[in-house]
Amino acid sequence: MSGGAIDIDEFEDAAEDDFKTRNDTERIVVFLDEHDDRAWKAATIADRIDLEPDAVSAILSRLKGRGLVRHKRPYWAITDDEDRLRAAYRLHHYHQNADAQYGEEALDAVETDGMEDVV
């Protein structure tokens, strides 16, 4: 995903407008990934992608907990673990496809004892 690229299978399977609308978390990850040569203050990220600073800070904290961003106060950067980033992106993509195909459901409603926790 680094350098503003996506997997070719995702590109081929995507509808024409699949990449137009991104949620706030996606916008932050894409911004950091496209600017992976720098670390950013949360307020600067918020300004650059036109989001509220408090929302950006909360999302960055969640992303840090998932190992998708790095943090050295007051700066944030995308993870340097490209495998983890790709895996998270694939999981997100598959989840979006399932939502589109079957409708949104609470994961707890379909979870089985055999399912692993995804961190």
DSSP file (Angstrom, degrees, kcal/mol; ACC not computed):
  #  RESIDUE AA STRUCTURE BP1 BP2  ACC     N-H-->O    O-->H-N    N-H-->O    O-->H-N    TCO  KAPPA ALPHA  PHI   PSI    X-CA   Y-CA   Z-CA
    1    1 A M    >>        0   0    0      0, 0.0     4,-1.2     0, 0.0     3,-0.9   0.000 360.0 360.0 360.0 -22.3    0.0    0.0    0.0
    2    2 A S  T 34  +     0   0    0      1,-0.2     3,-0.3     2,-0.2    32,-0.1  -0.206 360.0  31.5 -59.2 146.7    2.9    2.3    0.5
    3    3 A G  T 34 S-     0   0    0     30,-0.8    -1,-0.2     1,-0.2    31,-0.1   0.672 132.9 -67.6  80.5  17.2    3.4    5.0   -2.1
    4    4 A G  T <4 S+     0   0    0     -3,-0.9     2,-0.3     1,-0.2    -1,-0.2   0.782  98.2 133.6  76.4  27.1   -0.3    5.4   -2.8
    5    5 A A     <  -     0   0    0     -4,-1.2     2,-0.3    -3,-0.3    -1,-0.2  -0.739  37.4-160.1-110.2 158.4   -0.7    1.9   -4.4
    6    6 A I        -     0   0    0     -2,-0.3     2,-0.1     2,-0.0     5,-0.0  -0.886  38.1 -82.0-128.6 163.7   -3.2   -0.8   -4.0
    7    7 A D     >  -     0   0    0     -2,-0.3     4,-2.1     1,-0.1     3,-0.3  -0.407  37.4-128.4 -62.9 138.1   -3.2   -4.5   -4.8
    8    8 A I  H  > S+     0   0    0      1,-0.2     4,-2.8     2,-0.2     5,-0.2   0.828 108.2  56.7 -63.1 -33.3   -4.0   -5.2   -8.4
    9    9 A D  H  > S+     0   0    0      2,-0.2     4,-2.3     1,-0.2    -1,-0.2   0.904 107.4  48.5 -64.6 -39.8   -6.7   -7.7   -7.5
   10   10 A E  H  > S+     0   0    0     -3,-0.3     4,-1.2     2,-0.2    -2,-0.2   0.918 111.8  50.1 -64.1 -42.2   -8.5   -5.0   -5.5
   11   11 A F  H >< S+     0   0    0     -4,-2.1     3,-0.5     1,-0.2    -2,-0.2   0.936 112.7  46.3 -59.3 -47.6   -8.1   -2.6   -8.4
   12   12 A E  H 3< S+     0   0    0     -4,-2.8    -1,-0.2     1,-0.2    -2,-0.2   0.867 115.2  46.0 -65.5 -36.8   -9.6   -5.2  -10.8
   13   13 A D  H 3< S+     0   0    0     -4,-2.3    -1,-0.2    -5,-0.2    -2,-0.2   0.611  92.7 103.7 -82.2 -12.6  -12.5   -6.1   -8.5
   14   14 A A  S << S-     0   0    0     -4,-1.2     2,-0.1    -3,-0.5    -3,-0.0  -0.395  70.1-124.2 -77.3 145.5  -13.4   -2.5   -7.6
   15   15 A A    >   -     0   0    0     -2,-0.1     3,-1.6     1,-0.1     4,-0.3  -0.387  37.8 -97.1 -75.7 165.0  -16.4   -0.7   -9.1
   16   16 A E  T 3  S+     0   0    0      1,-0.3     3,-0.3     2,-0.1    -1,-0.1   0.820 123.2  36.6 -55.6 -35.6  -15.8    2.6  -10.8
   17   17 A D  T >> S+     0   0    0      1,-0.2     3,-1.3     2,-0.1     4,-0.6   0.256  82.2 108.0-105.2  13.0  -16.7    4.7   -7.7
   18   18 A D  T <4 S+     0   0    0     -3,-1.6    -1,-0.2     1,-0.2    -2,-0.1   0.753  83.1  45.0 -61.3 -25.3  -15.2    2.4   -4.9
   19   19 A F  T 34 S+     0   0    0     -3,-0.3    -1,-0.2    -4,-0.3    -2,-0.1   0.362  91.8  83.4-103.8   4.8  -12.3    4.8   -4.2
   20   20 A K  T <4 S+     0   0    0     -3,-1.3     2,-0.5     1,-0.2    -2,-0.1   0.944  87.4  46.5 -75.7 -48.3  -14.2    8.1   -4.1
   21   21 A T     <  +     0   0    0     -4,-0.6     2,-0.4    -3,-0.1    -1,-0.2  -0.844  64.1 176.8-105.7 126.5  -15.6    8.1   -0.6
   22   22 A R        -     0   0    0     -2,-0.5     2,-0.1    -3,-0.1    -3,-0.0  -0.950  26.7-123.7-123.7 145.9  -13.4    7.3    2.4
   23   23 A N     >  -     0   0    0     -2,-0.4     4,-2.5     1,-0.1     5,-0.2  -0.297  40.2 -94.3 -78.3 174.7  -14.3    7.4    6.1
   24   24 A D  H  > S+     0   0    0      1,-0.2     4,-2.1     2,-0.2     5,-0.2   0.877 124.9  50.9 -60.7 -40.8  -12.3    9.5    8.5
   25   25 A T  H  > S+     0   0    0      1,-0.2     4,-2.5     2,-0.2    -1,-0.2   0.931 111.4  47.9 -63.4 -45.3  -10.0    6.6    9.5
   26   26 A E  H  > S+     0   0    0      1,-0.2     4,-3.0     2,-0.2     5,-0.3   0.906 109.2  54.0 -61.0 -41.6   -9.3    5.7    5.9
   27   27 A R  H  X S+     0   0    0     -4,-2.5     4,-2.3     1,-0.2    -1,-0.2   0.901 110.6  46.4 -61.0 -40.7   -8.5    9.3    5.1
   28   28 A I  H  X S+     0   0    0     -4,-2.1     4,-2.7     2,-0.2     5,-0.2   0.940 114.2  46.7 -67.5 -47.0   -6.0    9.5    8.0
   29   29 A V  H  X S+     0   0    0     -4,-2.5     4,-2.7     1,-0.2     5,-0.2   0.928 114.0  48.0 -61.9 -44.9   -4.3    6.2    7.0
   30   30 A V  H  X S+     0   0    0     -4,-3.0     4,-2.8    -5,-0.2     5,-0.2   0.922 111.7  50.5 -62.6 -43.5   -4.1    7.2    3.3
   31   31 A F  H  X S+     0   0    0     -4,-2.3     4,-1.3    -5,-0.3    -2,-0.2   0.952 114.0  43.6 -58.9 -49.9   -2.7   10.6    4.2
   32   32 A L  H  < S+     0   0    0     -4,-2.7    46,-0.4     1,-0.2     6,-0.2   0.886 114.9  50.0 -64.4 -37.8    0.0    9.2    6.4
   33   33 A D  H >< S+     0   0    0     -4,-2.7     3,-1.1    -5,-0.2   -30,-0.8   0.901 110.3  49.0 -67.8 -40.2    0.8    6.5    3.9
   34   34 A E  H 3< S+     0   0    0     -4,-2.8    -1,-0.2     1,-0.3    -2,-0.2   0.730 119.4  39.9 -70.5 -20.6    1.0    8.9    1.0
   35   35 A H  T >< S+     0   0    0     -4,-1.3     3,-1.6    -5,-0.2    -1,-0.3  -0.311  73.2 141.6-120.1  46.6    3.3   11.1    3.2
   36   36 A D  T <   +     0   0    0     -3,-1.1    -1,-0.1     1,-0.3    -3,-0.1   0.454  59.9  71.7 -74.3   0.9    5.3    8.2    4.8
   37   37 A D  T 3  S+     0   0    0     -3,-0.1     2,-0.3    -5,-0.0    -1,-0.3   0.357 100.7  48.8 -93.0   5.1    8.5   10.2    4.6
   38   38 A R  S <  S-     0   0    0     -3,-1.6     2,-0.4    -6,-0.2    40,-0.3  -0.935  70.5-134.2-139.8 160.0    7.4   12.5    7.4
   39   39 A A        -     0   0    0     -2,-0.3     2,-0.3    38,-0.1    38,-0.2  -0.916  30.3-156.2-112.7 147.3    5.8   12.5   10.9
   40   40 A W  E     -A   76   0A   0     36,-3.3    36,-2.6    -2,-0.4     2,-0.3  -0.895  18.5-119.0-129.6 148.7    3.0   14.8   11.6
   41   41 A K  E  >  -A   75   0A   0     -2,-0.3     4,-2.2    34,-0.2     3,-0.4  -0.624  34.1-120.2 -77.6 146.8    1.3   16.6   14.5
   42   42 A A  H  > S+     0   0    0     32,-0.6     4,-2.7    -2,-0.3     5,-0.2   0.885 113.3  54.4 -57.2 -40.8   -2.4   15.6   14.8
   43   43 A A  H  > S+     0   0    0      1,-0.2     4,-2.1     2,-0.2    -1,-0.2   0.859 107.8  49.7 -63.7 -34.7   -3.5   19.2   14.4
   44   44 A T  H  > S+     0   0    0     -3,-0.4     4,-2.6     2,-0.2    -1,-0.2   0.903 110.4  49.6 -70.8 -41.0   -1.6   19.4   11.1
   45   45 A I  H  X S+     0   0    0     -4,-2.2     4,-2.1     2,-0.2    -2,-0.2   0.942 110.9  50.9 -59.4 -46.9   -3.2   16.2    9.8
   46   46 A A  H  X>S+     0   0    0     -4,-2.7     5,-2.3     1,-0.2     4,-0.6   0.913 112.1  46.6 -57.4 -44.6   -6.6   17.5   10.8
   47   47 A D  H ><5S+     0   0    0     -4,-2.1     3,-0.6     1,-0.2    -1,-0.2   0.911 111.3  51.4 -64.6 -43.2   -6.0   20.7    8.9
   48   48 A R  H 3<5S+     0   0    0     -4,-2.6    -1,-0.2     1,-0.2    -2,-0.2   0.830 121.2  31.7 -66.9 -32.8   -4.6   18.9    5.8
   49   49 A I  H 3<5S-     0   0    0     -4,-2.1    -1,-0.2    -5,-0.2    -2,-0.2   0.279 110.7-115.4-111.8  11.1   -7.6   16.6    5.5
   50   50 A D  T <<5 +     0   0    0     -4,-0.6     2,-0.3    -3,-0.6    -3,-0.2   0.935  67.2 131.9  58.9  55.4  -10.2   18.9    6.9
   51   51 A L      < -     0   0    0     -5,-2.3    -1,-0.2    -6,-0.1    -2,-0.1  -0.870  65.2 -89.0-126.5 163.9  -11.3   17.1   10.0
   52   52 A E     >  -     0   0    0     -2,-0.3     4,-2.2     1,-0.1     3,-0.3  -0.547  33.6-130.4 -71.1 135.2  -11.7   18.1   13.6
   53   53 A P  H  > S+     0   0    0      0, 0.0     4,-2.5     0, 0.0     5,-0.2   0.863 106.8  53.8 -56.5 -38.7   -8.4   17.8   15.6
   54   54 A D  H  > S+     0   0    0      1,-0.2     4,-2.1     2,-0.2     5,-0.2   0.891 108.7  49.3 -64.9 -37.6  -10.1   15.9   18.5
   55   55 A A  H  > S+     0   0    0     -3,-0.3     4,-2.4     2,-0.2    -1,-0.2   0.917 111.2  49.3 -66.3 -42.6  -11.5   13.4   16.0
   56   56 A V  H  X S+     0   0    0     -4,-2.2     4,-2.9     1,-0.2     5,-0.2   0.922 110.3  50.8 -62.7 -44.5   -8.1   12.9   14.4
   57   57 A S  H  X S+     0   0    0     -4,-2.5     4,-2.0     1,-0.2    -1,-0.2   0.910 111.3  48.0 -60.2 -43.2   -6.4   12.4   17.8
   58   58 A A  H  X S+     0   0    0     -4,-2.1     4,-1.8     2,-0.2    -1,-0.2   0.914 113.7  46.8 -64.7 -43.2   -9.0    9.8   18.8
   59   59 A I  H  X S+     0   0    0     -4,-2.4     4,-2.7     1,-0.2    -2,-0.2   0.914 110.4  52.6 -66.6 -42.5   -8.6    7.9   15.6
   60   60 A L  H  X S+     0   0    0     -4,-2.9     4,-2.4     1,-0.2    -1,-0.2   0.895 107.3  53.0 -60.1 -39.7   -4.8    8.1   15.7
   61   61 A S  H  X S+     0   0    0     -4,-2.0     4,-1.9    -5,-0.2    -1,-0.2   0.910 110.6  46.8 -62.2 -42.1   -4.9    6.6   19.3
   62   62 A R  H  X S+     0   0    0     -4,-1.8     4,-1.1     2,-0.2    -2,-0.2   0.916 112.0  50.6 -65.2 -42.3   -7.1    3.7   18.0
   63   63 A L  H  <>S+     0   0    0     -4,-2.7     5,-2.7     1,-0.2     6,-0.6   0.872 107.9  53.4 -63.6 -36.4   -4.8    3.1   15.1
   64   64 A K  H ><5S+     0   0    0     -4,-2.4     3,-1.7     1,-0.2    -1,-0.2   0.914 104.7  55.0 -63.4 -42.4   -1.8    3.1   17.4
   65   65 A G  H 3<5S+     0   0    0     -4,-1.9    -1,-0.2     1,-0.3    -2,-0.2   0.779 108.8  48.8 -60.5 -27.1   -3.5    0.4   19.5
   66   66 A R  T 3<5S-     0   0    0     -4,-1.1    -1,-0.3    -3,-0.3    -2,-0.2   0.393 116.9-114.9 -92.8   1.2   -3.8   -1.7   16.3
   67   67 A G  T < 5S+     0   0    0     -3,-1.7    14,-0.2    -4,-0.2    -3,-0.2   0.729  83.9 118.0  75.2  21.8   -0.1   -1.1   15.4
   68   68 A L  S   <S+     0   0    0     -5,-2.7    11,-2.2    -6,-0.1     2,-0.3   0.604  72.7  33.2 -99.0 -13.5   -0.9    0.8   12.3
   69   69 A V  E    S-B   78   0A   0     -6,-0.6     2,-0.3     9,-0.3     9,-0.2  -0.952  71.0-135.8-135.7 159.2    0.7    4.1   13.3
   70   70 A R  E     -B   77   0A   0      7,-3.4     7,-2.1    -2,-0.3     2,-0.4  -0.840  18.8-160.1-111.4 152.4    3.7    5.1   15.3
   71   71 A H  E     +B   76   0A   0     -2,-0.3     2,-0.4     5,-0.2     5,-0.2  -0.983  23.3 166.2-141.9 126.7    3.7    7.9   17.9
   72   72 A K  E >   -B   75   0A   0      3,-2.2     3,-3.2    -2,-0.4    -2,-0.0  -0.910  65.3 -71.2-132.9 106.1    6.5   10.0   19.5
   73   73 A R  T 3  S+     0   0    0     -2,-0.4   -32,-0.1     1,-0.4     3,-0.1  -0.034 118.5   5.2 -43.9 126.9    4.8   12.9   21.2
   74   74 A P  T 3  S+     0   0    0      0, 0.0   -32,-0.6     0, 0.0    -1,-0.4  -0.893 119.1  77.0-100.4  19.3    3.6   15.1   19.5
   75   75 A Y  E <   -AB  41  72A   0     -3,-3.2    -3,-2.2   -34,-0.2     2,-0.3  -0.638  51.3-164.5-102.9 151.3    4.2   13.4   16.1
   76   76 A W  E     +AB  40  71A   0    -36,-2.6   -36,-3.3    -2,-0.2     2,-0.3  -0.962  10.0 173.8-128.5 144.6    2.5   10.6   14.3
   77   77 A A  E     - B   0  70A   0     -7,-2.1    -7,-3.4    -2,-0.3   -38,-0.1  -0.975  38.1 -93.6-145.7 157.5    3.6    8.5   11.3
   78   78 A I  E     - B   0  69A   0    -46,-0.4    -9,-0.3   -40,-0.3   -10,-0.1  -0.343  57.2 -89.0 -65.8 153.3    2.4    5.4    9.5
   79   79 A T        -     0   0    0    -11,-2.2    -1,-0.1     1,-0.1   -11,-0.1  -0.234  21.4-142.4 -59.3 151.7    3.7    2.1   10.7
   80   80 A D  S    S+     0   0    0      1,-0.1     2,-1.2    -3,-0.1     3,-0.1   0.366  81.0  97.1 -94.9   4.1    6.9    0.8    9.1
   81   81 A D     >  +     0   0    0    -14,-0.2     4,-2.1     1,-0.2     3,-0.2  -0.729  51.6 178.4 -91.9  86.9    5.4   -2.7    9.2
   82   82 A E  H  > S+     0   0    0     -2,-1.2     4,-2.7     1,-0.2     5,-0.2   0.817  76.7  57.1 -64.0 -31.7    4.1   -2.9    5.7
   83   83 A D  H  > S+     0   0    0      2,-0.2     4,-2.5     1,-0.2    -1,-0.2   0.921 108.3  47.0 -64.2 -42.8    2.9   -6.5    6.1
   84   84 A R  H  > S+     0   0    0     -3,-0.2     4,-2.5     2,-0.2    -2,-0.2   0.912 112.9  49.3 -64.0 -42.5    0.7   -5.4    9.0
   85   85 A L  H  X S+     0   0    0     -4,-2.1     4,-2.3     2,-0.2    -2,-0.2   0.921 112.3  47.4 -63.5 -45.0   -0.6   -2.4    7.1
   86   86 A R  H  X S+     0   0    0     -4,-2.7     4,-2.7     2,-0.2    -2,-0.2   0.908 111.9  50.5 -62.7 -42.1   -1.4   -4.6    4.0
   87   87 A A  H  X S+     0   0    0     -4,-2.5     4,-2.5     2,-0.2    -2,-0.2   0.913 111.5  47.7 -63.7 -42.5   -3.1   -7.2    6.2
   88   88 A A  H  X S+     0   0    0     -4,-2.5     4,-2.4     2,-0.2    -1,-0.2   0.898 112.2  49.9 -64.6 -39.9   -5.3   -4.5    7.9
   89   89 A Y  H  X S+     0   0    0     -4,-2.3     4,-2.6     2,-0.2    -2,-0.2   0.916 111.3  48.3 -65.9 -42.9   -6.1   -3.0    4.5
   90   90 A R  H  X S+     0   0    0     -4,-2.7     4,-2.8     2,-0.2     5,-0.2   0.925 112.0  49.5 -62.3 -44.6   -7.2   -6.4    3.1
   91   91 A L  H  X S+     0   0    0     -4,-2.5     4,-2.3     1,-0.2    -2,-0.2   0.925 112.3  47.9 -59.8 -45.1   -9.3   -7.1    6.2
   92   92 A H  H  X S+     0   0    0     -4,-2.4     4,-2.5     2,-0.2    -1,-0.2   0.920 112.1  50.0 -60.8 -44.8  -11.0   -3.7    5.9
   93   93 A H  H  X S+     0   0    0     -4,-2.6     4,-2.3     1,-0.2    -2,-0.2   0.921 111.2  47.9 -62.1 -45.4  -11.6   -4.3    2.1
   94   94 A Y  H  X S+     0   0    0     -4,-2.8     4,-2.4     1,-0.2    -1,-0.2   0.894 110.9  51.7 -63.6 -39.1  -13.1   -7.7    2.7
   95   95 A H  H  X S+     0   0    0     -4,-2.3     4,-2.6    -5,-0.2    -2,-0.2   0.918 109.3  49.8 -63.3 -44.0  -15.3   -6.4    5.5
   96   96 A Q  H  X S+     0   0    0     -4,-2.5     4,-2.4     1,-0.2    -2,-0.2   0.914 110.7  50.0 -61.0 -42.7  -16.5   -3.6    3.2
   97   97 A N  H  X S+     0   0    0     -4,-2.3     4,-2.4     2,-0.2    -2,-0.2   0.905 110.7  49.2 -63.1 -41.1  -17.3   -6.1    0.4
   98   98 A A  H  X>S+     0   0    0     -4,-2.4     4,-3.3     2,-0.2     5,-0.5   0.912 110.9  50.3 -64.7 -42.0  -19.2   -8.3    2.9
   99   99 A D  H  X5S+     0   0    0     -4,-2.6     4,-1.9     1,-0.2    -2,-0.2   0.919 112.7  46.9 -60.0 -43.2  -21.2   -5.3    4.1
  100  100 A A  H  <5S+     0   0    0     -4,-2.4    -2,-0.2    -5,-0.2    -1,-0.2   0.877 119.9  38.9 -67.0 -37.6  -22.0   -4.3    0.5
  101  101 A Q  H  <5S+     0   0    0     -4,-2.4    -2,-0.2    -5,-0.2    -1,-0.2   0.894 134.3  16.7 -81.2 -40.9  -23.0   -7.9   -0.4
  102  102 A Y  H  <5S-     0   0    0     -4,-3.3    -3,-0.2    -5,-0.2    -2,-0.2   0.525 107.4-106.9-113.6  -8.4  -24.9   -9.0    2.7
  103  103 A G     << -     0   0    0     -4,-1.9     2,-0.2    -5,-0.5    -1,-0.2   0.047  49.1 -58.9  91.5 153.2  -25.7   -5.8    4.6
  104  104 A E        +     0   0    0     -5,-0.1     2,-0.3    -4,-0.1    -8,-0.0  -0.464  58.9 174.9 -71.8 136.5  -24.1   -4.6    7.8
  105  105 A E        -     0   0    0     -2,-0.2     2,-0.4     5,-0.0    -2,-0.1  -0.964  39.4-100.8-135.6 153.1  -24.3   -6.9   10.8
  106  106 A A    >>  -     0   0    0     -2,-0.3     3,-1.4     1,-0.2     4,-0.7  -0.630  29.1-136.7 -72.1 129.6  -22.8   -6.7   14.2
  107  107 A L  H >> S+     0   0    0     -2,-0.4     4,-1.2     1,-0.3     3,-1.1   0.852 102.7  63.1 -57.3 -35.8  -19.8   -9.0   14.3
  108  108 A D  H 34 S+     0   0    0      1,-0.3    -1,-0.3     2,-0.2     3,-0.1   0.821  96.6  58.8 -58.7 -30.4  -20.9  -10.3   17.7
  109  109 A A  H <4 S+     0   0    0     -3,-1.4    -1,-0.3     1,-0.2    -2,-0.2   0.775 116.1  32.0 -72.2 -25.4  -24.0  -11.7   16.1
  110  110 A V  H << S+     0   0    0     -3,-1.1    -1,-0.2    -4,-0.7    -2,-0.2   0.434  91.2 118.3-110.5  -0.9  -22.0  -13.9   13.6
  111  111 A E     <  -     0   0    0     -4,-1.2     2,-0.3    -5,-0.2    -3,-0.0  -0.396  45.0-161.9 -69.4 140.8  -19.0  -14.6   15.8
  112  112 A T    >   -     0   0    0     -2,-0.1     3,-1.6     1,-0.0    -2,-0.1  -0.761  34.1-106.1-116.4 166.9  -18.4  -18.3   16.6
  113  113 A D  T 3  S+     0   0    0     -2,-0.3    -1,-0.0     1,-0.3    -2,-0.0   0.782 118.0  59.0 -62.0 -25.8  -16.2  -19.8   19.4
  114  114 A G  T 3  S+     0   0    0      2,-0.1    -1,-0.3     0, 0.0     2,-0.2   0.510  81.5 108.0 -83.8  -4.2  -13.7  -20.8   16.7
  115  115 A M    <   -     0   0    0     -3,-1.6     2,-0.2     1,-0.1    -4,-0.0  -0.507  64.9-132.1 -78.5 141.3  -13.0  -17.2   15.5
  116  116 A E        -     0   0    0     -2,-0.2     2,-0.3     1,-0.1    -1,-0.1  -0.579  23.5-107.8 -85.3 151.9   -9.8  -15.5   16.4
  117  117 A D        -     0   0    0     -2,-0.2     2,-0.6     2,-0.0    -1,-0.1  -0.638  30.2-142.2 -74.2 136.3   -9.6  -12.0   17.8
  118  118 A V              0   0    0     -2,-0.3    -1,-0.0     1,-0.1    -3,-0.0  -0.910 360.0 360.0-103.5 122.0   -8.2   -9.6   15.2
  119  119 A V              0   0    0     -2,-0.6    -1,-0.1   -53,-0.0    -2,-0.0   0.414 360.0 360.0-100.4 360.0   -6.0   -7.0   16.6
